[in-house]
Amino acid sequence: MSERRVLVVDDEANMRRVLEIMLSRRGFRTEAAVDGRDALERMAEQPADLVITDLRMPEVNGIELLRQLRAAGNDVPVIVITAHGTLETAVEAMRLGACDYLLRPFDVEALDLAIQRVFASREVLRRNQYLRQEVDRRWTGLVGDGRHMREVQRLVAQVGPTSAAVLISGETGTGKEVVARALHDASPRRDQLFVAINCAALPRDMLESELFGHEKGAFTGALRQRVGKFELAQGGTVFLDEITEMPIDLQAKLLRVLQESEVQRLGGNQTLRIDARILSATNRSPRQAVQDGRLREDLYFRLNVFNIPLPTLRERPEDLPALVEHLMRQSLGPSAPLPEVPAEVMTALQRYRWPGNVRELRNVVERALILGGGRAVELRDLRLEQDAAPPAGPDMAGPEAAANPDLRLDPAVEALESRLITEALRRTGGNKARACALLRISERSLWYKIKKYGLGTPPD
């Protein structure tokens, strides 16, 4: 846990010294101000986690200090201590947002209790604020009992209870965040926050601020202090989705944070200790991403203590019935009757290639429910994009099967490889690096197969 900073504000030197000694012995980093004006200047230079202030002071008193802090949008918790308290000043202090109001002389235990209440309530507020942002997120769980999903479930059960960094790899839509949440739920950190961030969804500067936080005035538009994801997930889990899309220079900063277990907000000079488990994911081949210069090798080794590769949906057609039922239940609600899914509809779903994986299946199911209006799902309700990829299953070979009546495997495999490579090159406009990412093979393998099958790079 990072060392909290407390600003003591009092015009009496002896009182300032007593509070500084007491707070330092309790592990707080303290700083003192002689009056409200001094306190405002110090807060502008470096924000505090708590302000303990006297009420009567020259220049700017405790009430005016509170008023100016709130007017500036600073919600730092404030405890007021005074020997000249009245009901009116107490009401005014609480109205302006003071967390507590203590009369001198006070018991050390009373101040201890007030400080504990402040930080406990701030922690609850921090959690609730984040959970409100997550309330609409739909949790799907690890659905399926096929061979591939049983292996994923085994790996989650094995590594979940540890603090090891896990790199989850798989195509887009295979459920990488679902697995990350399952790992979090299987860990001792399950009662703390799970904080996810998509590294491909934000510009570089915004991503840096999201990860590490920033101080007020750190850059144009930084109107208020912002807590970063690492700080927010204290004691919990940080999930870095699409890690290979993070800019290389930012990867270097991330590596240092992971190695040192500390972070500094942008524009700040206070080092914050962090305790968060790191999970990451990519839809690329991690090793290929290292070779292509998209992922630092040292960061790869730091993140890839344990790897969980996710199967595509086309690799586990046996899980389709359970997934369809689960997605229909999610869409219709826990008590609504589910429409029938005839055998021919399920067969069509199992033979489809699912380029968008489970994410695409969710859309197909929701659309079918809307079109069906409560009746049994029909083939026409699926609206599958059959041109997205060749059909899966036994019919994949198509004409090649007819040309290979003796069922020899090698010619069929070569024909399929040739067709998939041609399709990958077509989709990427001849970009071989991107084609390798689609095919999950190295550039050396691609060049070999292009030469072997006599394939040329198609025009744009």
C-alpha positions in Angstrom: 0.0 0.0 0.0 1.3 3.5 -0.9 2.3 5.8 2.0 -0.5 8.3 2.6 0.4 12.0 2.8 -1.3 14.1 5.5 -1.1 17.9 5.6 -1.3 19.4 9.1 -2.5 23.1 9.2 -2.1 25.0 12.4 -0.6 28.4 13.4 0.7 26.9 16.7 4.1 25.4 16.2 3.8 23.0 19.2 0.5 21.7 17.9 1.9 21.1 14.5 4.8 19.2 16.0 2.6 17.0 18.2 0.4 16.0 15.2 3.4 15.4 13.0 5.0 13.1 15.5 1.7 11.2 16.2 1.0 10.7 12.5 4.6 9.7 11.6 4.5 7.0 14.2 1.4 5.6 12.5 3.1 5.4 9.1 1.8 8.6 7.5 4.0 11.0 5.5 3.4 14.4 7.0 3.8 18.0 5.9 2.9 21.1 7.9 1.4 24.5 6.9 1.2 27.6 9.2 -2.2 28.8 8.0 -4.8 28.3 5.3 -3.0 30.3 2.6 0.2 28.2 3.1 -1.9 25.1 3.0 -3.5 26.1 -0.4 -0.1 26.8 -1.9 1.2 23.4 -0.7 -1.9 21.6 -2.0 -1.4 23.2 -5.4 2.2 21.9 -5.5 1.5 18.4 -4.3 -2.0 17.1 -3.3 -2.5 15.4 0.1 -4.6 12.4 0.9 -5.9 14.1 4.1 -5.9 17.6 5.6 -6.1 18.1 9.4 -6.7 21.8 10.1 -7.2 24.2 13.0 -10.2 26.4 12.8 -8.9 29.8 14.0 -5.8 31.0 12.0 -4.6 34.3 10.6 -4.9 35.1 6.9 -7.1 32.2 5.8 -8.9 30.2 8.6 -10.0 26.6 8.6 -13.5 27.4 7.2 -12.2 29.5 4.4 -9.6 26.9 3.6 -12.4 24.3 3.3 -14.4 26.7 1.1 -11.6 27.4 -1.3 -10.6 23.8 -1.6 -14.2 22.8 -2.5 -14.6 25.8 -4.9 -11.5 24.6 -6.7 -13.0 21.1 -7.1 -10.7 19.5 -4.6 -12.5 16.8 -2.6 -9.6 15.9 -0.3 -11.0 14.7 3.1 -10.6 17.3 5.9 -10.7 16.9 9.6 -11.2 20.1 11.7 -9.6 20.4 15.1 -10.3 23.4 17.3 -10.4 24.7 20.9 -13.0 27.3 20.0 -15.8 25.3 18.6 -19.4 26.4 18.4 -22.4 24.6 17.0 -22.5 27.1 14.1 -18.9 26.6 13.1 -19.3 22.8 13.3 -22.4 22.9 11.1 -20.7 25.2 8.6 -17.6 22.9 8.5 -19.7 19.8 7.9 -21.8 21.7 5.2 -18.6 22.5 3.3 -17.6 18.8 3.4 -15.5 18.3 6.5 -15.3 14.6 7.4 -15.1 15.2 11.2 -14.9 17.9 13.8 -12.9 17.4 17.0 -12.6 19.7 20.0 -9.3 20.3 21.8 -8.0 18.8 24.0 -8.8 15.6 22.2 -7.9 11.9 22.8 -5.3 10.4 20.5 -7.7 7.5 20.1 -10.4 9.9 18.9 -8.2 11.2 16.2 -7.1 7.7 15.2 -10.7 6.7 14.9 -11.6 9.8 12.8 -8.7 9.0 10.4 -9.7 5.4 10.1 -13.3 6.4 9.2 -12.0 8.8 6.6 -9.9 6.3 4.7 -12.5 3.5 5.1 -15.2 5.7 3.6 -12.8 6.8 0.8 -12.1 3.2 0.0 -15.9 2.4 -0.2 -16.4 5.4 -2.4 -13.6 4.4 -4.7 -15.0 0.9 -5.1 -18.6 2.0 -5.6 -17.5 4.6 -8.2 -15.7 1.9 -10.2 -18.5 -0.7 -9.8 -21.1 1.7 -11.1 -19.0 1.9 -14.3 -19.0 -1.9 -14.4 -22.7 -2.5 -13.6 -23.8 -3.1 -17.2 -21.0 -5.5 -18.0 -22.3 -8.9 -18.8 -20.5 -11.8 -17.3 -20.7 -15.0 -19.3 -18.5 -17.5 -17.4 -16.6 -20.4 -18.9 -19.4 -22.1 -20.8 -18.8 -25.5 -22.4 -17.8 -29.0 -21.5 -15.9 -30.0 -24.6 -12.2 -31.1 -24.6 -10.8 -27.6 -25.3 -12.9 -25.8 -22.7 -12.1 -28.5 -20.1 -8.4 -27.8 -20.7 -9.0 -24.0 -20.2 -10.9 -24.7 -17.0 -8.1 -26.9 -15.8 -5.5 -24.2 -16.4 -7.7 -21.5 -14.7 -8.1 -23.7 -11.7 -4.4 -24.4 -11.6 -3.0 -20.9 -11.9 -6.0 -18.8 -10.6 -5.1 -19.1 -6.9 -1.5 -17.9 -7.5 -0.2 -14.4 -8.0 1.5 -15.3 -11.3 1.2 -13.1 -14.3 -0.8 -14.8 -17.0 -0.8 -14.0 -20.8 -4.1 -15.1 -22.5 -3.9 -15.5 -26.3 -6.6 -16.2 -28.8 -8.5 -14.7 -31.7 -10.8 -11.8 -31.3 -14.1 -12.8 -29.6 -12.9 -16.0 -28.0 -13.5 -14.7 -24.5 -10.1 -13.5 -23.2 -11.6 -11.1 -20.7 -14.0 -13.8 -19.5 -11.0 -16.0 -18.7 -9.2 -13.1 -17.0 -12.2 -12.6 -14.8 -12.4 -16.3 -14.0 -8.7 -16.1 -13.0 -9.5 -13.2 -10.7 -12.5 -14.9 -9.2 -10.3 -18.0 -8.5 -7.7 -16.0 -6.7 -7.4 -14.7 -3.1 -7.9 -11.2 -4.6 -11.5 -12.0 -5.6 -13.0 -9.5 -3.1 -10.9 -6.7 -4.5 -11.3 -4.8 -7.8 -10.8 -6.3 -11.3 -9.8 -3.4 -13.5 -9.7 -3.9 -17.3 -8.2 -1.6 -19.9 -8.1 -2.1 -23.7 -4.7 -1.0 -24.9 -5.9 -0.7 -28.5 -8.9 1.5 -27.7 -7.1 4.7 -26.5 -4.5 7.1 -28.0 -1.0 6.9 -26.4 -1.3 9.9 -24.1 -4.7 9.0 -22.9 -3.6 5.4 -22.3 -0.7 6.5 -20.2 -3.0 8.7 -18.1 -5.5 5.8 -17.7 -2.8 3.4 -16.6 -0.7 5.6 -14.3 -3.0 8.5 -13.4 -2.2 12.2 -13.5 -2.1 15.2 -11.2 -4.1 18.4 -11.8 -2.4 20.5 -14.4 -0.1 17.7 -15.6 -1.1 18.5 -19.2 -3.7 20.6 -21.1 -7.1 19.5 -20.0 -6.0 17.9 -16.8 -8.5 19.8 -14.7 -8.5 17.4 -11.8 -6.3 14.7 -10.3 -7.0 11.3 -11.8 -6.3 7.9 -10.1 -4.7 5.4 -12.6 -5.8 1.8 -13.1 -2.8 0.4 -11.2 -3.6 2.6 -8.2 -7.3 1.9 -8.5 -6.7 -1.9 -8.5 -4.7 -1.9 -5.2 -4.9 -5.4 -3.9 -6.8 -6.6 -6.9 -6.2 -7.4 -10.6 -5.3 -5.3 -13.6 -6.2 -6.8 -17.0 -4.3 -5.4 -20.0 -6.2 -6.4 -23.1 -4.6 -6.2 -26.5 -1.2 -5.7 -24.9 0.6 -5.9 -28.3 -1.1 -2.7 -29.4 0.5 -0.6 -26.7 3.1 1.8 -28.1 6.7 0.5 -27.6 7.8 3.5 -25.5 4.9 3.0 -23.2 5.8 -0.7 -22.9 9.1 0.4 -21.4 7.4 2.5 -18.7 5.0 -0.4 -18.0 8.0 -2.8 -17.6 9.5 -0.5 -15.0 6.3 -0.4 -13.1 6.0 -4.2 -13.1 9.6 -4.6 -12.0 9.6 -2.0 -9.2 5.9 -2.4 -8.1 5.7 1.4 -8.0 4.1 4.1 -10.1 4.1 7.9 -10.4 1.2 9.8 -11.6 1.9 12.0 -14.7 3.0 15.5 -13.4 3.6 14.2 -9.9 6.8 13.3 -8.0 5.2 11.0 -5.3 6.0 7.4 -5.7 3.1 5.1 -5.0 3.6 1.4 -4.1 1.3 -0.9 -6.0 0.1 -4.4 -5.3 -1.9 -5.7 -8.2 -1.8 -8.9 -10.1 -1.2 -8.4 -13.9 -3.2 -10.4 -16.5 -2.8 -9.6 -20.2 -4.2 -10.7 -23.5 -3.5 -10.5 -27.2 -5.2 -11.7 -30.4 -1.8 -12.1 -32.0 0.8 -14.8 -31.7 2.9 -13.3 -28.8 6.2 -14.7 -30.2 5.4 -13.4 -33.6 4.5 -10.0 -32.1 8.0 -10.0 -30.5 9.6 -10.8 -33.8 7.6 -8.1 -35.6 8.7 -5.5 -33.0 5.2 -5.0 -31.6 6.0 -6.4 -28.2 9.2 -5.9 -26.2 10.8 -9.2 -25.5 11.6 -8.4 -21.9 8.0 -7.3 -21.3 6.8 -10.5 -23.0 8.8 -12.6 -20.5 7.5 -10.6 -17.6 3.9 -11.0 -18.7 4.1 -14.6 -19.9 4.9 -16.4 -16.6 1.9 -18.6 -17.5 0.1 -18.8 -20.9 -3.5 -19.8 -21.5 -4.2 -20.2 -25.3 -7.9 -20.0 -26.1 -9.6 -22.2 -28.7 -11.6 -20.7 -31.5 -15.4 -21.4 -31.6 -14.9 -23.4 -34.8 -12.6 -25.7 -32.9 -15.3 -26.6 -30.3 -18.6 -27.1 -32.1 -19.6 -29.5 -29.3 -20.0 -26.5 -27.1 -22.5 -24.7 -29.4 -25.7 -26.1 -27.7 -24.6 -25.0 -24.2 -23.4 -21.6 -25.5 -26.6 -20.9 -27.5 -28.8 -21.8 -24.5 -26.6 -19.6 -22.2 -26.8 -16.6 -24.6 -30.5 -17.0 -25.0 -31.0 -17.1 -21.3 -28.9 -13.9 -20.9 -30.9 -12.1 -23.6 -34.4 -13.2 -22.4 -33.9 -13.3 -18.7 -33.7 -16.1 -16.1 -37.4 -17.0 -16.0 -38.5 -16.6 -19.6 -39.2 -19.7 -21.7 -36.5 -20.5 -24.3 -37.5 -21.0 -27.9 -36.7 -24.4 -29.4 -33.6 -24.7 -31.5 -34.2 -27.5 -34.1 -31.5 -30.0 -35.0 -31.0 -28.5 -38.5 -30.4 -25.1 -37.0 -27.9 -26.4 -34.5 -26.1 -28.3 -37.4 -25.9 -25.1 -39.4 -24.4 -23.3 -36.4 -21.9 -26.1 -35.8 -20.8 -26.1 -39.5 -20.3 -22.3 -39.7 -16.7 -21.0 -39.4 -17.4 -18.3 -36.8 -14.7 -15.7 -37.8 -16.0 -13.5 -34.9 -16.1 -16.4 -32.5 -18.4 -16.2 -29.4 -18.9 -12.4 -29.9 -20.4 -13.1 -33.3 -22.5 -16.0 -31.9 -24.0 -13.6 -29.4 -25.1 -11.3 -32.1 -26.5 -14.1 -34.2 -28.5 -15.4 -31.2 -29.9 -12.0 -30.3 -30.9 -11.3 -33.9 -32.5 -14.8 -34.2 -34.5 -14.1 -31.1 -35.7 -10.8 -32.4 -36.7 -12.2 -35.8 -38.3 -15.3 -34.3 -40.5 -13.3 -31.9 -40.7 -16.2 -29.4 -41.3 -19.1 -31.8 -38.8 -21.9 -32.6 -35.6 -20.6 -34.2 -35.5 -21.2 -38.0 -32.6 -21.3 -40.4 -33.7 -18.0 -42.0 -33.4 -16.3 -38.6 -29.7 -17.0 -38.4 -28.6 -14.7 -41.3 -25.1 -16.2 -41.2 -22.5 -14.4 -43.2 -21.5 -17.5 -45.3 -19.1 -15.5 -47.4 -17.0 -14.6 -44.4 -15.1 -17.9 -44.5 -15.4 -21.4 -45.9 -17.8 -23.7 -44.0 -16.4 -25.8 -41.2 -16.7 -29.5 -40.6 -16.6 -32.4 -43.0 -17.6 -30.4 -46.0 -14.6 -28.1 -45.7 -12.7 -29.9 -48.4 -15.6 -29.4 -50.9 -14.2 -29.9 -54.5 -11.0 -31.2 -53.1 -12.8 -34.2 -51.5 -14.3 -35.1 -54.9 -10.8 -34.9 -56.5 -9.4 -37.1 -53.7 -11.8 -40.1 -53.6 -9.2 -42.3 -51.9 -9.2 -40.0 -48.9 -5.5 -39.3 -49.0 -4.8 -36.6 -46.4 -1.7 -34.9 -47.7 -3.3 -33.5 -51.0 -6.4 -32.3 -49.0 -4.2 -30.5 -46.4 -2.1 -28.9 -49.1 -5.2 -27.7 -51.0 -6.7 -26.3 -47.8 -3.4 -24.6 -46.9 -3.1 -23.0 -50.4 -6.7 -21.7 -50.2 -6.3 -20.3 -46.7 -3.0 -18.5 -47.6 -4.5 -17.1 -50.7 -7.5 -15.8 -48.7 -5.3 -14.3 -46.0 -3.2 -12.5 -48.6 -6.3 -11.2 -50.3 -7.8 -9.9 -47.1 -4.5 -8.1 -46.1 -3.8 -6.7 -49.6 -0.7 -8.8 -49.9 0.8 -7.6 -46.5 2.6 -10.8 -45.5 3.2 -9.7 -41.8 -0.6 -9.2 -41.4 -1.3 -12.4 -43.3 1.0 -14.3 -40.9 -0.9 -12.9 -37.9 -4.2 -14.1 -39.4 -2.8 -17.6 -40.2 -0.8 -17.8 -36.9 2.4 -18.8 -38.7 5.8 -17.2 -39.0 6.9 -15.2 -42.0 9.5 -17.9 -42.8 6.7 -20.5 -43.0 4.6 -18.3 -45.1 7.4 -17.6 -47.7 8.1 -21.4 -47.8 4.5 -22.2 -48.5 4.1 -19.5 -51.1 7.0 -20.9 -53.0 5.8 -24.5 -52.4 2.3 -23.9 -53.8 3.4 -21.4 -56.4 1.3 -18.6 -55.0 1.8 -14.9 -55.9 0.8 -12.0 -53.8 -2.6 -10.8 -55.1 -2.9 -7.1 -56.1 -4.6 -4.6 -53.8 
